Amino acid sequence: MHLDALRNSVVSSRSLSIDTTFVLFFLGLESGRTLSDLSIDTVLIFVTMAMVAVLPYYLLPWIERPSFSKWLMGRSLVGIFAIAIGAVLAPLYGTLMPESFRFLPLTLLILAAMTSCFIQFYGLMRLRLVK
């Protein structure tokens, strides 16, 4: 009975790493878009990216936790890829793309973060005591 509860928590840990990866990706797109004008906002976005890349590792259950270096390498690749895409797309806003697309990465970031919170709250509320 106790093993079933552990297996259920492992399934929810996979969803934790996937939905926080989407949040990291859209946050990287937004940081790549704002990379040209260095301000306090850009610094705060990079600090937030570092937290979203590292902190979910400590929420994973201990039985399925990969090594920290593998976790950080995968998350870093996602973040760098997203920053590169955002930096490439930034000059295109207003020329090849409509100006309203400029706010699309932040809108998708907010939606991904809300979905991630809903999934994590559902995982917490789903936990039951093992008899």
C-alpha positions in Angstrom: 0.0 0.0 0.0 2.8 2.4 0.9 4.6 1.7 -2.5 1.5 2.7 -4.4 1.5 6.1 -2.7 5.2 6.5 -3.6 4.5 5.5 -7.2 1.7 8.1 -7.4 4.0 10.8 -6.1 6.6 9.8 -8.8 4.0 10.3 -11.5 3.2 13.8 -10.1 7.0 14.6 -10.0 7.2 14.0 -13.7 4.4 16.5 -14.3 6.3 18.9 -12.0 9.4 18.8 -14.1 7.4 19.2 -17.3 5.3 22.2 -16.3 8.1 24.1 -14.7 10.1 23.5 -17.9 7.4 25.3 -19.8 7.5 28.2 -17.3 11.3 28.3 -17.7 11.0 28.3 -21.5 8.6 31.2 -21.7 10.5 33.1 -19.0 13.6 32.6 -21.3 11.7 34.0 -24.3 10.8 37.1 -22.3 14.3 37.6 -21.0 15.7 37.2 -24.5 13.3 39.8 -25.8 14.4 42.3 -23.1 18.1 41.5 -23.3 19.0 44.6 -25.4 17.8 47.1 -22.8 19.7 46.1 -19.6 17.7 47.2 -16.6 16.6 46.0 -13.2 13.7 44.1 -14.8 16.2 42.1 -16.9 18.3 41.3 -13.8 15.1 40.2 -11.9 14.0 38.0 -14.8 17.4 36.2 -14.8 17.3 35.7 -11.0 13.8 34.2 -11.5 15.0 32.0 -14.2 17.8 30.7 -12.0 15.2 29.9 -9.2 12.8 28.2 -11.6 15.7 26.1 -13.0 17.1 25.0 -9.6 14.3 24.9 -7.0 11.9 22.3 -8.5 14.8 19.8 -8.1 14.3 19.8 -4.4 10.6 19.2 -4.7 11.1 15.9 -6.5 10.7 12.7 -4.4 14.0 11.2 -3.3 13.3 7.8 -5.0 13.3 9.2 -8.6 15.6 12.2 -8.3 18.3 12.4 -11.0 21.7 13.8 -10.3 21.8 17.5 -9.8 24.3 18.1 -12.6 22.0 16.3 -15.1 19.0 18.3 -13.9 20.8 21.6 -14.1 22.3 20.8 -17.6 18.9 20.0 -19.0 17.3 23.1 -17.5 20.2 25.3 -18.6 19.9 24.0 -22.2 16.2 24.9 -22.2 16.9 28.3 -20.8 19.7 29.2 -23.2 17.7 27.9 -26.2 14.7 30.1 -25.1 16.9 33.2 -24.6 18.4 32.7 -28.0 15.0 32.5 -29.6 13.8 35.5 -27.8 16.9 37.5 -28.8 16.4 36.5 -32.4 12.7 37.4 -32.4 13.2 40.8 -30.6 14.2 42.9 -33.6 11.4 41.4 -35.7 8.6 42.9 -33.6 7.1 45.8 -35.5 8.9 44.9 -38.8 7.9 41.4 -39.8 5.6 40.7 -37.0 2.8 42.8 -35.6 3.7 44.9 -32.5 1.1 43.0 -30.5 3.2 39.8 -30.7 5.7 41.6 -28.5 3.5 40.7 -25.5 2.9 37.1 -26.5 5.9 35.5 -24.5 4.8 37.2 -21.2 1.1 36.2 -21.8 2.2 32.6 -22.4 4.4 32.7 -19.3 1.5 33.8 -17.1 -0.7 31.0 -18.5 2.1 28.4 -18.0 2.7 29.6 -14.5 -1.0 29.5 -13.6 -1.3 26.0 -15.0 1.8 24.8 -13.2 0.4 26.2 -9.9 -2.9 24.4 -10.5 -1.2 21.1 -11.2 1.0 21.4 -8.1 -1.9 22.3 -5.9 -3.9 19.4 -7.2 -1.0 17.1 -6.5 -0.9 18.4 -2.9 -4.6 18.1 -2.4 -4.7 14.6 -3.9 -2.4 13.1 -1.2 -4.1 10.8 1.2 -2.9 9.1 4.4 -1.8 5.5 3.8 -3.7 3.1 6.1 
